Amino acid sequence: MDVFDEFLPASAAAYGRQLRQQYQFQFRVSKPRRTRLGDFKVLPSGQLYITVNADLNPYAFLLTYVHEVAHAVVHRQTQAAKRRTRPKPHGPQWQLAFQQLMQSVLTEAVYPLAILDPLRDYLRQPAATSFAHPALMNALRQADQKPIGQVLLHDVPVGQAFLFAKKTFVRGTFRRTRIVCKETESGKSYTILAHALVNLTPEPSP
């Protein structure tokens, strides 16, 4: 079993391998990160490098993977055209590449209908993150298998304390796809992804 068999829906594993071979990039599954689901970059050697977080469910993993591959496609196109000006990271060229790459997996053989419908709607004009589309975010969230005792930060009430990365925070307000939270010990504010898994702190005894 390779990485694509392990992390992608079974019916999309071959497509994942095909994309890596076609666009020639290094790929690595990353430990969970607070600020991003995936990443694309060009190494100093010129090699293209893509990562996707290991804690995503297979449907979110596939969407994030193709999102990052679309960046690789745009980079290859820019190189081939010998353009000096880089396109906007999530501009029209990336949107088109993303839409085209996703066509092969927009079927019920890959995505459950509950995800497929909002996914198709999101792809009409894809944004920098799928979590900018509430219906798609909620559908992907339903597919998560949350560890016992954990909840999504999105579902924590404003003002509620919670544990994340071994620190205690108080949940604040939304800032696009993240939530502003204050660390209780330092008093500093941080933005944490709204779909991050956290542990609620016990209510104080009366």
C-alpha positions in Angstrom: 0.0 0.0 0.0 1.4 3.4 -1.0 0.6 6.8 0.4 -2.3 7.3 -2.1 -4.0 4.1 -1.2 -3.7 5.0 2.5 -5.0 8.6 2.4 -7.2 9.0 -0.7 -10.6 7.4 -1.4 -9.9 4.0 -2.9 -11.4 5.0 -6.3 -9.1 8.0 -6.5 -5.8 6.5 -5.5 -4.8 5.7 -9.1 -5.6 9.3 -10.1 -3.4 10.6 -7.3 -0.5 8.6 -8.6 -1.2 9.7 -12.2 -1.0 13.4 -11.2 2.3 13.0 -9.4 3.8 11.2 -12.4 2.3 13.7 -14.9 3.4 16.9 -13.2 6.6 15.6 -11.7 6.6 16.8 -8.1 7.7 15.5 -4.8 4.9 14.6 -2.4 4.9 14.2 1.3 2.1 13.7 3.9 2.8 16.3 6.6 2.0 16.2 10.3 -1.0 18.4 11.1 -0.4 22.2 10.9 -2.3 25.0 12.5 -2.2 27.4 9.6 -2.6 25.3 6.4 -4.1 22.1 5.1 -1.6 21.7 2.3 1.3 23.5 0.7 3.0 23.9 -2.7 6.5 25.3 -3.2 9.4 25.3 -5.6 12.6 24.2 -4.0 16.0 26.0 -4.7 16.8 23.0 -7.0 13.7 23.8 -9.1 11.9 20.6 -7.9 8.2 21.1 -7.2 7.1 20.0 -3.7 3.6 19.4 -2.3 2.5 18.5 1.2 -0.9 17.6 2.6 -1.8 17.3 6.3 -2.1 13.7 7.6 -5.2 14.4 9.8 -7.6 15.1 6.9 -10.3 12.6 6.1 -9.9 11.0 2.6 -12.4 13.4 0.9 -10.8 16.6 2.3 -7.3 15.1 1.6 -8.2 14.5 -2.1 -9.6 18.0 -2.4 -6.5 19.6 -0.8 -4.1 17.4 -2.8 -5.7 18.5 -6.1 -5.8 22.1 -4.9 -2.0 22.0 -4.5 -1.5 20.1 -7.8 -3.3 22.9 -9.6 -0.5 25.2 -8.3 2.0 22.9 -9.9 0.1 22.9 -13.2 0.1 26.7 -13.2 3.8 26.8 -12.5 4.5 24.4 -15.3 2.4 26.5 -17.7 4.1 29.7 -16.7 7.5 28.0 -17.3 6.5 26.7 -20.7 5.2 30.1 -21.7 8.4 31.7 -20.4 6.4 34.4 -18.6 8.3 36.6 -16.1 5.2 37.7 -14.3 3.8 35.1 -11.9 0.0 34.6 -12.0 -2.0 35.4 -8.8 -1.8 32.3 -6.5 -5.6 31.7 -6.6 -6.4 33.7 -9.7 -8.2 32.7 -12.9 -5.4 30.5 -14.1 -5.3 28.5 -10.9 -9.1 28.3 -10.7 -9.3 26.9 -14.2 -6.6 24.3 -13.6 -8.2 23.3 -10.3 -11.6 22.9 -12.0 -10.2 20.8 -14.8 -8.2 18.5 -12.5 -11.3 17.9 -10.3 -13.5 16.8 -13.2 -12.1 13.3 -13.0 -13.2 12.8 -9.4 -16.5 14.6 -9.4 -18.5 11.4 -9.3 -20.4 9.4 -6.7 -17.8 6.7 -7.1 -15.4 9.0 -5.3 -17.4 11.5 -3.3 -20.6 10.8 -1.3 -23.6 12.8 -2.7 -23.7 14.8 0.5 -20.2 16.2 -0.3 -20.5 16.1 -4.1 -23.4 18.6 -4.3 -21.7 21.4 -2.3 -18.4 20.6 -3.9 -19.7 21.2 -7.4 -21.2 24.5 -6.2 -17.8 25.5 -4.7 -16.0 24.6 -7.9 -18.0 27.1 -9.9 -15.7 29.7 -8.5 -13.2 28.0 -6.2 -11.6 30.1 -3.5 -8.2 29.9 -1.8 -9.7 27.5 0.8 -12.7 25.2 0.7 -13.6 26.4 4.2 -14.8 29.7 2.6 -17.8 27.7 1.4 -19.9 26.9 4.5 -21.9 24.1 3.0 -18.8 22.3 1.7 -17.1 22.8 5.0 -20.0 21.3 6.9 -20.2 18.3 4.5 -16.5 17.5 4.8 -16.7 17.9 8.6 -19.4 15.3 8.8 -16.9 12.8 7.3 -14.4 13.4 10.0 -13.9 10.7 12.6 -13.2 12.8 15.7 -11.3 11.2 18.5 -13.2 10.7 21.7 -13.3 13.8 23.8 -12.5 16.2 21.0 -14.6 18.7 19.2 -14.1 21.1 16.3 -13.1 24.6 17.3 -15.9 25.9 15.1 -18.4 24.3 17.6 -16.8 25.7 20.7 -18.9 28.6 22.1 -17.3 32.1 22.1 -15.6 32.6 25.5 -15.2 28.9 26.2 -11.7 27.7 27.3 -10.2 24.8 25.4 -6.9 22.9 25.1 -4.9 22.9 21.9 -1.3 21.9 21.3 -0.9 21.4 25.1 -1.9 25.0 25.8 -5.1 26.6 27.1 -7.0 29.1 24.9 -10.2 31.1 25.1 -12.3 30.9 21.9 -12.9 34.3 20.2 -14.5 35.4 16.9 -14.1 34.4 13.3 -11.5 35.9 11.0 -12.4 34.4 7.6 -11.6 30.7 7.9 -9.8 30.9 11.2 -10.8 31.9 14.8 -9.0 34.4 16.9 -8.2 32.7 20.3 -6.3 34.1 23.3 -3.8 31.9 25.1 -4.6 32.2 28.8 -1.0 32.0 30.1 0.6 34.6 27.9 -2.4 36.7 27.0 -1.4 36.6 23.3 -3.9 36.2 20.5 -3.5 33.5 17.8 -5.6 32.5 14.8 -6.4 28.8 14.7 -8.2 27.0 11.8 -11.9 26.7 12.5 -11.9 23.0 11.8 -9.0 22.2 14.2 -9.8 19.5 16.8 -9.6 20.7 20.4 -10.3 19.4 23.9 -12.8 21.4 26.1 -11.5 22.2 29.5 -13.6 21.0 32.5 -16.1 23.4 33.9 -15.0 24.9 37.3 -16.7 23.4 40.3 -19.3 25.7 41.9 
